């Protein structure tokens, strides 16, 4: 468990803190419970009386290399920014070949902790506001996990970045809207893989959008940050203003965006 402090540039700026927790447990088939939790609070003082939405993260495929590029550490600057921006509790499934079962196992752990007497997380998890997000293979995993089954969880929204698909995922059974993001220069998961995910999303009655960032490649996930942070605020905090700002960004260069609006999902 580690505490980090981010100090502002002037003495008047507040000190922003976050801390990390690591969870491991028994294996389930070939995959072991292995999660990093990024909390927007100082571990010495705890979460206070706030109620935090949860975002569960899924790494991209690490090429059979547990120390390779697509580890939680590689994505961590993005995840920390999410935790502080919301604030949110961010739970990362650490596997280098993440499956939907890994995503839901990490989610189950944090939800159980919310009900566990004496847990640091007791009573601070907003169980009605759950986001899933992933990149590449992890993007496919969270799309597949977006119906919360077989655990029976109610997933608020899914963000799939450059997702691997479509045959590997079931893209038409999510509990809430899905945002699919990709880059026009992605040669790893090209458009003929990612766009069918959105085509299926259009039939799931939950809605969503498909946005191409012009000039971006497969690993340029940090370029998605302004869009993703507004999406979280819109879906997990029901901030209508964030939704309007998000649509203004997506309707202009360098984005090329298509929408699947429904009665429940609209800006």
C-alpha positions as CSV (number, residue, x, y, z in Angstrom):
1,X,0.0,0.0,0.0
2,X,1.6,3.2,-1.2
3,X,0.8,6.9,-0.7
4,X,1.5,9.4,-3.4
5,X,1.2,13.2,-3.1
6,X,0.9,15.6,-6.1
7,X,1.7,19.1,-5.1
8,X,0.5,22.2,-7.0
9,X,2.8,24.7,-8.6
10,X,2.1,27.4,-6.0
11,X,1.9,27.4,-2.2
12,X,-1.9,28.3,-2.5
13,X,-2.6,25.2,-4.6
14,X,-4.1,22.3,-2.6
15,X,-2.1,19.0,-2.3
16,X,-3.8,16.2,-4.2
17,X,-3.3,12.7,-2.9
18,X,-4.1,9.2,-4.0
19,X,-3.0,5.9,-2.7
20,X,-2.8,2.3,-4.1
21,X,-3.9,-1.1,-2.8
22,X,-3.0,-4.5,-4.2
23,X,-5.3,-7.5,-4.1
24,X,-4.5,-11.1,-5.0
25,X,-6.3,-14.3,-4.4
26,X,-7.0,-17.9,-5.5
27,X,-6.8,-18.8,-9.1
28,X,-9.9,-19.4,-11.3
29,X,-8.7,-21.7,-14.1
30,X,-5.7,-20.0,-15.6
31,X,-6.3,-16.6,-14.1
32,X,-5.6,-15.5,-10.5
33,X,-7.4,-12.7,-8.7
34,X,-4.9,-9.9,-9.3
35,X,-6.1,-6.3,-9.0
36,X,-4.5,-2.8,-8.3
37,X,-6.8,-0.3,-6.7
38,X,-6.2,3.4,-7.1
39,X,-8.0,5.4,-4.4
40,X,-8.5,9.2,-4.4
41,X,-7.6,9.4,-0.8
42,X,-4.7,9.2,1.6
43,X,-4.4,5.7,3.0
44,X,-3.5,7.1,6.4
45,X,-6.8,9.1,6.7
46,X,-9.2,6.9,4.6
47,X,-12.0,7.9,2.2
48,X,-14.1,10.0,4.6
49,X,-17.8,10.1,4.0
50,X,-17.7,10.3,0.2
51,X,-19.5,7.9,-2.1
52,X,-17.4,6.9,-5.1
53,X,-18.3,5.5,-8.5
54,X,-16.1,2.6,-9.6
55,X,-14.2,2.1,-12.8
56,X,-12.7,-1.3,-13.6
57,X,-9.8,-1.3,-16.1
58,X,-8.6,-4.1,-18.4
59,X,-5.1,-4.0,-19.9
60,X,-4.2,-4.8,-23.5
61,X,-2.6,-8.1,-24.5
62,X,1.0,-8.3,-23.3
63,X,2.3,-10.7,-25.8
64,X,2.8,-13.5,-23.2
65,X,5.2,-11.1,-21.3
66,X,4.1,-10.3,-17.8
67,X,6.7,-7.5,-17.7
68,X,5.8,-6.1,-21.2
69,X,4.4,-2.8,-22.3
70,X,0.8,-3.6,-21.7
71,X,0.9,-3.8,-17.9
72,X,-1.1,-1.8,-15.4
73,X,2.1,0.2,-14.7
74,X,2.1,1.3,-18.4
75,X,-1.4,2.6,-18.2
76,X,-1.3,3.9,-14.6
77,X,-0.8,7.6,-15.3
78,X,-4.2,7.5,-17.2
79,X,-5.9,5.6,-14.3
80,X,-4.5,7.9,-11.7
81,X,-5.9,10.9,-13.6
82,X,-9.3,9.3,-13.7
83,X,-9.3,8.5,-10.0
84,X,-8.5,12.2,-9.1
85,X,-10.7,13.7,-11.8
86,X,-13.9,12.1,-10.6
87,X,-13.2,11.3,-8.0
88,X,-13.5,7.5,-8.6
89,X,-12.2,4.3,-7.2
90,X,-10.3,2.7,-10.1
91,X,-9.7,-1.0,-10.0
92,X,-7.3,-2.5,-12.6
93,X,-7.2,-6.1,-13.5
94,X,-3.5,-6.7,-13.8
95,X,-3.4,-9.7,-16.2
96,X,-1.4,-9.4,-19.4
97,X,-4.1,-11.5,-21.2
98,X,-7.2,-10.1,-19.5
99,X,-10.6,-11.8,-19.9
100,X,-14.0,-10.6,-18.9
101,X,-13.9,-13.0,-15.9
102,X,-10.8,-11.1,-14.6
103,X,-12.7,-7.8,-14.9
104,X,-15.7,-9.1,-13.1
105,X,-13.6,-10.7,-10.4
106,X,-12.0,-7.4,-9.5
107,X,-15.4,-5.7,-9.5
108,X,-16.8,-8.4,-7.3
109,X,-13.9,-7.9,-4.8
110,X,-14.5,-4.1,-4.4
111,X,-18.3,-4.6,-4.2
112,X,-17.9,-7.2,-1.5
113,X,-15.5,-4.9,0.4
114,X,-18.2,-2.2,0.4
115,X,-20.4,-4.6,2.4
116,X,-17.6,-5.9,4.7
117,X,-17.6,-4.6,8.2
118,X,-14.2,-3.0,9.0
119,X,-13.1,-2.7,5.4
120,X,-11.5,0.5,4.3
121,X,-14.0,0.5,1.5
122,X,-17.1,-0.2,3.6
123,X,-20.0,2.0,2.6
124,X,-18.0,4.2,0.2
125,X,-18.7,2.5,-3.1
126,X,-21.5,3.7,-5.3
127,X,-22.8,0.4,-6.4
128,X,-25.2,2.0,-8.8
129,X,-22.5,3.7,-10.8
130,X,-20.0,1.2,-12.4
131,X,-17.9,1.8,-15.4
132,X,-15.7,-0.7,-17.3
133,X,-12.9,0.4,-19.6
134,X,-10.1,-1.3,-21.5
135,X,-7.6,-1.1,-24.3
136,X,-7.1,-3.6,-27.2
137,X,-7.8,-7.1,-25.9
138,X,-9.0,-5.3,-22.7
139,X,-11.4,-3.3,-24.8
140,X,-12.9,-6.5,-26.0
141,X,-13.0,-7.9,-22.5
142,X,-15.0,-5.0,-21.1
143,X,-17.4,-5.0,-24.0
144,X,-18.0,-8.7,-23.3
145,X,-18.3,-8.0,-19.5
146,X,-20.7,-5.1,-20.1
147,X,-23.8,-7.2,-19.2
148,X,-22.4,-8.0,-15.8
149,X,-23.1,-11.7,-16.3
150,X,-22.8,-14.3,-14.9
151,X,-22.3,-12.2,-11.7
152,X,-25.5,-10.3,-12.0
153,X,-23.9,-6.9,-11.7
154,X,-25.5,-3.8,-13.3
155,X,-22.9,-2.1,-15.4
156,X,-23.6,1.6,-16.0
157,X,-21.3,2.1,-19.0
158,X,-18.4,0.7,-21.0
159,X,-15.5,2.4,-22.7
160,X,-13.7,0.3,-25.3
161,X,-10.4,1.7,-26.7
162,X,-9.2,0.2,-29.9
163,X,-11.0,-3.0,-29.0
164,X,-10.1,-6.4,-30.3
165,X,-13.1,-8.0,-31.9
166,X,-15.8,-8.6,-33.1
167,X,-16.0,-12.4,-33.1
168,X,-14.4,-12.7,-29.7
169,X,-16.9,-10.4,-27.9
170,X,-20.6,-10.2,-27.6
171,X,-21.2,-6.6,-28.4
172,X,-24.9,-6.5,-28.2
173,X,-25.8,-7.2,-24.6
174,X,-24.5,-4.4,-22.4
175,X,-26.4,-2.9,-19.5
176,X,-25.7,0.7,-20.5
177,X,-24.2,2.9,-23.3
178,X,-20.9,1.9,-24.9
179,X,-18.3,4.4,-26.2
180,X,-15.9,2.8,-28.7
181,X,-12.8,4.8,-29.5
182,X,-10.1,4.1,-32.1
183,X,-7.5,5.8,-34.2
184,X,-7.4,6.3,-38.0
185,X,-3.9,5.0,-38.0
186,X,-4.5,1.9,-35.9
187,X,-2.8,-1.0,-37.7
188,X,-3.2,-3.5,-34.8
189,X,-7.0,-3.5,-34.4
190,X,-8.1,-1.8,-37.6
191,X,-11.6,-0.4,-38.4
192,X,-12.9,-3.7,-39.9
193,X,-12.5,-5.2,-36.4
194,X,-13.6,-2.2,-34.3
195,X,-16.6,-0.9,-36.3
196,X,-18.6,-4.2,-36.1
197,X,-18.5,-3.7,-32.3
198,X,-20.4,-0.5,-32.8
199,X,-22.8,-2.0,-35.3
200,X,-23.8,-4.5,-32.7
201,X,-24.0,-1.8,-30.1
202,X,-26.6,-0.1,-32.3
203,X,-28.9,-3.0,-31.7
204,X,-28.6,-3.4,-27.9
205,X,-31.2,-0.7,-27.1
206,X,-28.7,1.0,-24.8
207,X,-26.9,3.2,-27.3
208,X,-23.5,4.6,-27.5
209,X,-21.0,6.1,-30.0
210,X,-18.1,5.3,-32.2
211,X,-15.4,7.9,-32.5
212,X,-12.3,7.9,-34.6
213,X,-9.4,10.1,-33.6
214,X,-7.7,11.2,-36.9
215,X,-4.0,10.5,-37.0
216,X,-3.9,8.4,-33.8
217,X,-2.4,4.9,-33.7
218,X,-3.2,1.8,-31.6
219,X,-1.2,2.9,-28.5
220,X,-2.1,6.6,-28.4
221,X,-4.6,6.0,-25.6
222,X,-3.5,9.1,-23.7
223,X,-4.9,11.2,-26.5
224,X,-8.4,10.0,-25.5
225,X,-8.2,11.4,-22.0
226,X,-10.2,14.6,-22.5
227,X,-13.0,12.6,-24.1
228,X,-13.0,9.8,-21.6
229,X,-13.0,12.0,-18.6
230,X,-16.0,13.9,-19.9
231,X,-17.7,10.6,-20.6
232,X,-17.2,9.4,-17.0
233,X,-18.6,12.7,-15.6
234,X,-21.6,12.4,-18.0
235,X,-22.4,8.7,-17.3
236,X,-21.2,8.2,-13.7
237,X,-22.0,11.6,-12.2
238,X,-24.9,12.4,-14.6
239,X,-23.4,15.7,-15.4
240,X,-25.4,17.0,-18.4
241,X,-22.9,19.9,-19.0
242,X,-20.1,17.3,-19.4
243,X,-22.2,15.6,-22.0
244,X,-22.7,18.8,-24.0
245,X,-19.0,19.6,-23.8
246,X,-18.2,16.0,-24.9
247,X,-20.4,16.2,-27.9
248,X,-18.9,19.5,-29.0
249,X,-15.5,17.9,-29.0
250,X,-16.6,14.8,-30.8
251,X,-18.5,16.7,-33.5
252,X,-15.3,18.6,-34.6
253,X,-11.8,17.8,-35.9
254,X,-9.8,15.8,-35.2
255,X,-12.7,13.5,-34.3
256,X,-15.0,11.6,-36.7
257,X,-18.0,10.4,-34.7
258,X,-21.2,8.4,-35.2
259,X,-23.9,8.1,-32.6
260,X,-26.5,5.5,-31.6
261,X,-29.0,7.6,-29.5
262,X,-31.8,5.9,-27.6
263,X,-34.5,7.1,-25.2
264,X,-32.1,6.5,-22.3
265,X,-28.9,7.7,-24.0
266,X,-28.8,11.2,-25.5
267,X,-26.8,14.3,-24.8
